[in-house]
Amino acid sequence: MNAFTALSAAFLLAAAAVAAHAGAAAGAESFDFLLFDPSARAAGLGGAYTALASDANALFYNPAGLGRIKAHEVTFMHNRYVEGLTQEYAGLATRQGWGLNVNRLDFGGISRTRVESPDGGLGSAGLTDMALSGGYGRALSESLSVGAGAKFIRETLDGVSAGGFAVDAGVLAAVSSLPGLTLGAALLNAGPGVRFQSRRESLPLLGRAGAAFSFRTNKTENTAAFDATKARTDTVRVGIGVETIFEKLLALRLGFSDRGDAGLGLACGVGFLWKALAVDFAFVPFGDLGSVNRLSLTFRWGNEAKRDSPRAERRSSPADPEAPPTQRKEAAPAPSGNEKLRLVLDNEKRGRNALNGCDCAKAKSFFAEAIAAASAGGLKDPVVADAYAGMGRCLLEDGKIDDASKFFKAFVEGPSPETERLVREEREILRLR
């Protein structure tokens, strides 16, 4: 049984239990386009995205995810909704933690009628909704990030418009005691009502809470996610999703949500990943109303190492810490001693935590910093043993087998007794921090 089969089986059991306890029909919300998934990946996961939103969709699901962006990212989504409705979405997130998005729903033309002309013939009226959002997220530590955003909302019906403002806030936390587990919560669309001519309409205030667990096998990356959401006029709704990525190229997704009352609430999706480009598709059946098809296109660029300026300066030294040990040039001499040793061990610890959290890119940057600092301080043997082993594991994940074997070879080189004693002392200090 492969990983996707196992995850799918667990998902179907959970979905069956949720469906048996599904609540009442969703309440009617003004500006409810703010509740429609703007991401094909999220839709394929049943909307269970609060703890996964560390991408260009973070501002929509959980602004805290902006604090975990590894590279600049832009995404575009087209949604062919039921009854001829269309949704267009574009989102941008930067590695500095800033995000922007625009979300637009078009209901198409609605025929005008009168009592004396029930068949129309009087032209049509248009209805559109639009939201423009901006926000910022920040990582307070390796495991905790927070974020907030603001949005301008506008609805236009047959030439008559109404607009208002709302704010969002969220938190995202990795559970260090259980690597791979992330928890998230967000409060969205908080703000005063919007006056439409003589009537004031409330915004669709939404609370979200979710969890996601990620793990790796030899050739797959797997994720299971769960979300609970509560809109102002609705009961608590549940979303469940599983995803398996094969060889970092093909993603398969299966989801369930009881947010709608049409259809079984099932969803499925597929994604194709190629270097910095990702194409995602989601299919959600809505019973007699038809089906919803979402298509997303995402592009990433920029170097994660440049996000933090002190780290960028260290990585720009003459030594190339990601090169195999036999190919690196020695960096310029730097002060050695316990301070340098603590720097190396601290980066090794951070790298291990990132690796346990399935973030190989971040782990590789920490291991590289540890190796560069050790090289600059003339430190060898067990000081960089964990960094060599960790870098080898990351390179193995990237398919660079030859380079990985050179790091593993450097890892097993014999330590000197004096350095080993210092390492034991400093590791004990780090453990007690």
N, C-alpha and C positions, 0 to 999 in steps of 0.2 A: 504494500500500500504506500503510494507516494505522499508527499506532504500536502499537496492540494486536495487529494481524496480524503485524507484524515481531517483537514480543516473543514472541508465541505460537509462531512458527516456530522461533525460537532455543530456546525452552523445550522444544519437542517433540524437537528434535535432541539436546539435553542429556539429556532424560529417557530417550530410547532408549539412549543410551550408558550411563547409570547402570543401567538395567534389565538390560542385558547383563552387568553385573558385580555384580549384587546378591548380597549375602552369604547366610549361612545364616539359618534362621528365628530370629525374635526369641526371646530367652531369657525364661523365666518370671520375673517379678519380684513380690515381695510389695509391697503398696500401689502397684500399677502404675497406679492411677487418677491418680497424680501425673505420669504421662507423657501423659495424654489432653489434647489441645488444648482450652483453655477459651474460645477466641476463634473466632468464625465467620470473621473476616478471616484469622487465622493458618491455620485449617484449609483455607480456600480457596486458600492459598498453599503447600500441602503441608507446613505446619508450619515453613517457613523464616522465622523471626521473631526470631532472636537479635539481629540488627542493626537491626531495625525497632521493637523494643518500647519506644517512647517514649510510652506511653499507660497506661491503667488496667490493662493486662495485663502491664506491665513486671515486676512482682514475680514472676510465674510464669515468664517466659522469660529475663529478664536484669534484675536489680535496678538496674543502672547506668542503665537508661532512665528511672528516677524522677528523675534529675538533669536531664532534658530536658523535663519536663512544662511546657507553656506555659500551661495553665489547669486549674482543678479539673476532674476527670473521674470519672464513675461509669459502670460497665458491668454488664450482666446477661446471662447466657447460659443457654439451655436446650438440652440435647443429648439427642436421642432416639437412643440407641445400639442396637446389635444385641441380639437376644434379650431385648427388653423392659427393658434397663438404661437408666436415666436419669441424667443429670448436670446439676447446677445449680451455677452459679458467679456470684459477685458480686465486683467489684473496685472499689477507690477509689484515686485518686492525686491529690495536691494539688500546687499549683505551688511549695510549699515543699520538695518532694522526698520527702514521706511517702507510704506506700502500705499498703493493707490489702486482704486478699481472703479469701473463704471458698469452699471447693470441696467439693462433696458428690456422692457416687455411690451410687445405690440399686439393688441387684440384684433387688429385688422379693421376693416370697415363693417359697420353695423347699419343695416337699412333703416332709414327713417320711415315711420308710419303714422297715420292719423286714423281716427275713427272712420272717417269717410274714405280713407285710402289704406285699408289694412294690408294690401299686397305690396306696399312700398311705392316705388317709382318717384320718391321724393329725394333721392340722393342717399348718401350714407354719412354716418358720424364715426369719427375715429376715437380710439381710446389708447393712450400710452402711459406707461409708468417708467420712471427713471430715477436712479440713485447714483450719486457721485460720492465716493468715500476716500478718506485719507487717514493714516494712522501710523503708530510707531510701537515697536516692541523691543524689549531689552532683556538680555540674559543677566540675571542677578548672580548666578553661580553656574556651575557645570550642569546642575540638575533643575534649576528653577528659572523660569522666564515669565515676564508680565508684559501686557500690552494694552493699548487703548486706541480708539478711533472715533472719528466723527463723520457724519454723512448728511448730505443735502438730498431731500426726497421731493419729487415733483410728479404730479399726475395731471394729465390733460385730457379732458373729455369734450369733444366737439368745440374746440377753441376756448374752453373755460379751464383755467389752470389753478392748482393749489399746491403750495410748497411748505416744507417744514424741515426741521433739523432733528437729528438723533445722535446719541453717543453709544459706544460699545466699550467693553472692557473684558479682559480674560487673563487666565493664569494657566501655565503648563509646567508640569513637574515630572521628572524621571525618578523612578523609585530605585535608589541605589542598592537596596537590599535584595531587589529582584531585577537583575539586568534584563532589559528588553521591555519592561513595563513602563508606560507613560500614562499619566492622568491629566485631564484638562477640564476646565470649566469656563463658561463665558456668559455674560449678560449682554444682550444685543437689542438694538432699536429702542433704547430708553430715551424718552423725550416727550414734550407736550403734544397734545392733539393738533391736527391740521384742520384749519377751517376751509371748508369747500362751500362757497357761497354762504348760506345761512346756517350750515350744519358743521359741527366740529367732529372730526373722525379721529379715533385713537390709533396710535401706531401699534404694530404687531410686536409688542414686547415679548422677547423670547429668552428663556434660560436654557443653557445647554450644559451637560456634564457627560464626560466620556472617558473611556479607558481603551488603550491599545497595547497589544503584546506582540513583539517581533522576535523572530529567531531565525537562524540560518541552518541549512544543511549543506552538504557538499556542493550542490549545484543550484539550490533555490534559496530565495529570501521570502519568508512567510510572515504574514501579519493577520491578526484577528482583532476586530474593533467592535466596541459596544458604545451606544449613545442613548441617553435619555433626554428628551426635550419637553419643555412646557411653554406653550404660547399662552397669551393673556386669557383667551376665551376657550381654551381647549384643555383636555385631560393630558396626562403625561403620555408621551409617545416614545416608542423604542425603535432603534435602528441597530442592525447587526450586520457585519460584513467580514469576509475573509478574502485574502489576496495571496497569490503565490507568483513570484517572479522567477522565470527560468533563465539561467545563464545571463542575467542582467539585460535581456533582450525582449522577452515576452511576458506580459502580466495577464493573469486570469483572475477575475473577480466574481464574487457571488454575494448578494445582499438581500436583506429583508427589512421592511419598514411598515409600521401600521399607521403611518401618518395619513394615508389616503384610504377612502372607503371603496374605491373602485379597484377591481382585480384582487389578486392574492397578496399583493405587497412585495412580491419577489422582484429582484433586479439582477442583471448580470452585466459584465463589462470585460473589455479586453484592452490592453495597452501595448504599444510597440515603442521600445526605447532604443535610441541609437545615438551614442555619445551625448551631446548636449540637447538633443531633440527628443520629445516624447509626443506620441499621438495616442489619445485615449477615446474609447467609444463606450457608451452605456445604452442599454436597452431596458426600458421599464414598461411592462404591459399594464394597461388601465381598463381591462375588461371591455365592456361595450363601447367605451369612449375611444378605444384605439390604443395606441402605444406612444411612448415618448422616446425620442432618439436624441442623444446628446453627443456632440463631437468636440473634443478639446485639442488644442495644439499648444505645446509648451516649449519654450526655448530658454536655456540657461547659459550664462557666460560669466567670466570673471574668476579670479583665483581666490579661494577661501583664505589663503595665508595673508592676503593684503587687507583683510577686514580689520585686523588688529595691528596698529602701526608698530608697537614694540616687537611683535612677532615678525612682522615683515622685515624690520631692520635686521633681526637675527638671521632670518632665512636668506638675506642678501649677502651673507658673508662669503668669502672665496670658497669655502668648503661646500660641497653638494651633499647634504646628509641623506638624500634619497638614493644616491648612487651606491652600488655595491661597495663594501669596505675596501676591496683591493683597488678600486678605481678612484677613490676620493683623494683630493688634494688637502693637505693640512691647512686648517684655518689659521689666521693670525693668532699668536699667543695671547692668552687671557689669564687673569689671576686665578691661581688654583687654590685648593684648600677646602675647608668644610662648606663655605658658602657656595662654591661651584658644585660641590658634591650634592648639596641639598637641591640645587637647581635641577641637576640631572635626575635625581630620584623623584623629585616632585613631578617633572614632566613624564617620567615613566609611569607614575601612579595615575596621572590624568589620562595617559594613553591607554592604560589597561581598562579604566572606567569607560572610556569611549568605545573601546573594542568590545567590551561586554555589553554595551548598549547598541551594538550593531552599527556604529557610526565609524566605518573604516577610514573615511577621508579625514575626520578629525583626529582619530587615533594615529594615523600616519604622520600628521603634522606635529603632534606631541612627541612621538618617538624620534622624528627627525630633529626636533629641537634638543632632545636629550642627547642624541648622538653628536650634534654640532657642538653643544656645550661641553661634552666630555672631551671631544677632540681639541677644542680651544684650550681646555684646562689641563691637557696631557693625562686625562684619566682613562684607564683601560679596564680590562678584565670584567669582574662582576658588576662594576658600576654601570656598564652599558649592556649587560647580559639581557635584561628584560626588554630593553629598547631594540636590540638586534632580533630577539625572538618575536617581538610584536611586529616589527617592520617586516620580518619574513612572512608572518601570517597575513599581513595586509597585502603584500606583493603576491602571495599565493592566491588570495581572493581576486586580485586583478589579473590573474593568469600569467604573471611574469615569473615562471617557474625557475629559470636560471638565476635571476637576481635573488629570488627568495632563498635558493639553496646556499648562496654565498653569505647571506645574513645568518642563516641557521648554522653555517660552518663557523662564523665568527662567534656565535653564541657559545659554542662548546669549547672554545679555547680556554686553557687552564688559568685560573685566577692566581694572583699573588697573595700570600697570607696576610700581609699588611693591609692591602686594599680591601680584602674580604672582611677584615676586622672593622675598618672604617665604615664599610657599607652596612654591616650589621648594626652598628651604633646609630647611623643616620636613619636607617629604615625604622628602627625602634622609635626614634624621635618623630618621624612622620606618622607612624602608626598611632602615637599618643596625642597627636595634635587634635 
